[in-house]
Amino acid sequence: MKRLYFTPDDLSRVRVGAPLGALGETLLATRTVQRSRTALFEGWRSQVVTAMPENFGVLADLVPADGSFLDLITPTRGARTMSEGITALHLASREELRREVIGAANCELWPPTMRLPDWAANLPDRDNRTLSEVAAAFESFHSVAFADRWTHVQSYLDVAVDRMARTMATEGVEGLFATLAPYARWRAPVLEVATRRVCRDRHLDGRGLVLVPALFVWPEPILLHSTVDETLPLTMVVPAIRDMADFATAWGPRTPNEALNALLGRTRAAALQAIAEGCSTTELARQLGVTPATASEHASILREAGLIDSQRHRNAMRHQLTTLGAALLDGDLETGLRIA
């Protein structure tokens, strides 16, 4: 466990940050794919390992499955696309890269059977040869790890950020911290962060904290900090998904098949697809291009059919799929009818 101590100034400087971007998520995916027993990602991993690029070892040397790793997320500042991330990596401060390399090489949490490779010391060099090799490895693995799904993942993470920001706006910092369970627990003035190793406590001393949801951070949050500006807030990267259903949603929207269109009608099939992402009646109306009253009627019919569940949250009605609804939306009509 790691304890973060907050002052009143720190609490006033807590905020939700933008997603890490393609390079950051690819770096975290590098850790995940090397883990042999991660049930949540096993389906994804089993597909990726069959198409691993030849230069993946370059990333594996810098980002092992567990323990510490070379932080190339902070220097690239969350560039959204891979091309932007690669550009940001090449333009990163040489001094910041040098400090990241030194910090990773000396970190006590580096896996005991590994160490940062000697060639990593060349990353800050002006000729950029080593950095170019690392950049090429990121691009190769990104294309395998995300295939054509990055846009879907990016949208899912944008929604996760928006959801966290709304929680903070309506329920305050303590309400936001409450959503981090079981990965972190707030016991004022301390945020207890789950870790598999004993870590030194940290006093934020007015720096504050930025919370960022990510797809491939698992099974515990990751703390990042700037090596060149000690006044900047710490960044805590937290899991954006909790189970396989979340991962399936993040991986991309499902497309209603023709059989489902015939069964429900195109509008209600589209409503079921929209609800798969989780939405309110107002959001459903916006996606379908209908009035809230009409969207509420569609949701009521789907709910009576056992395809969705609805719960009121404050002033909004939130909808989500049932097991039957998910089976039908996936095109598994046989299973869906058996459940019914």
QUISUL-V154114 format. One record per backbone hydrogen bond with DSSP energy under -0.5 kcal/mol. NH is the residue of the N-H (numbers start at 0). CO is the residue of the C=O. If there is no record, write none. Layout:
nh & co
NH & CO
NH & CO
This chain:
nh & co
1 & 192
3 & 1
3 & 190
4 & 2
4 & 201
5 & 3
5 & 188
10 & 6
11 & 7
12 & 8
12 & 9
13 & 10
14 & 208
16 & 14
16 & 210
21 & 79
22 & 78
24 & 20
25 & 21
26 & 22
27 & 23
28 & 24
29 & 25
30 & 26
31 & 27
32 & 28
33 & 29
33 & 30
34 & 31
40 & 37
41 & 37
41 & 38
44 & 40
45 & 41
46 & 42
46 & 43
47 & 43
48 & 44
49 & 46
50 & 47
51 & 48
55 & 52
56 & 53
57 & 54
58 & 54
58 & 55
59 & 55
60 & 56
61 & 57
61 & 58
62 & 58
67 & 108
69 & 61
70 & 68
71 & 69
75 & 71
75 & 72
76 & 72
76 & 73
77 & 72
78 & 75
84 & 80
85 & 81
86 & 82
87 & 83
88 & 84
89 & 85
90 & 86
91 & 87
91 & 88
96 & 92
97 & 93
98 & 94
99 & 95
100 & 96
101 & 97
102 & 98
103 & 99
104 & 100
105 & 101
106 & 102
106 & 103
109 & 106
113 & 110
119 & 116
120 & 117
121 & 118
122 & 119
124 & 121
127 & 124
131 & 127
132 & 128
133 & 129
134 & 130
135 & 131
136 & 132
137 & 133
138 & 134
139 & 135
140 & 136
141 & 137
142 & 138
143 & 139
144 & 140
145 & 141
146 & 141
146 & 142
148 & 145
152 & 148
153 & 149
154 & 150
155 & 151
156 & 152
157 & 153
158 & 154
159 & 155
160 & 156
161 & 157
162 & 158
163 & 159
164 & 160
165 & 161
166 & 162
167 & 163
168 & 164
169 & 165
170 & 166
171 & 167
174 & 170
175 & 171
176 & 172
177 & 173
178 & 174
178 & 175
179 & 176
180 & 177
182 & 179
183 & 179
184 & 191
186 & 184
186 & 189
189 & 186
190 & 3
191 & 184
191 & 189
192 & 1
192 & 190
193 & 182
198 & 0
201 & 2
203 & 4
203 & 201
206 & 203
209 & 233
210 & 14
211 & 235
213 & 237
217 & 215
221 & 236
223 & 221
223 & 234
231 & 228
233 & 207
234 & 223
235 & 209
236 & 221
236 & 234
237 & 211
237 & 235
239 & 213
246 & 242
247 & 243
248 & 244
249 & 245
250 & 246
251 & 247
251 & 248
255 & 253
260 & 256
261 & 257
262 & 258
263 & 259
264 & 259
264 & 260
268 & 264
269 & 265
270 & 266
271 & 267
272 & 268
273 & 269
274 & 270
275 & 271
276 & 272
276 & 273
277 & 274
278 & 318
280 & 316
283 & 279
284 & 280
285 & 281
286 & 282
287 & 283
288 & 284
289 & 284
294 & 290
295 & 291
296 & 292
297 & 293
298 & 294
299 & 295
300 & 296
301 & 297
302 & 298
303 & 299
304 & 300
305 & 302
306 & 301
307 & 301
308 & 319
310 & 317
312 & 315
313 & 311
315 & 312
317 & 310
317 & 315
318 & 278
319 & 308
321 & 306
325 & 321
326 & 322
327 & 323
328 & 324
329 & 325
330 & 327
331 & 326
332 & 330
335 & 331
336 & 332
337 & 333
338 & 334
339 & 335
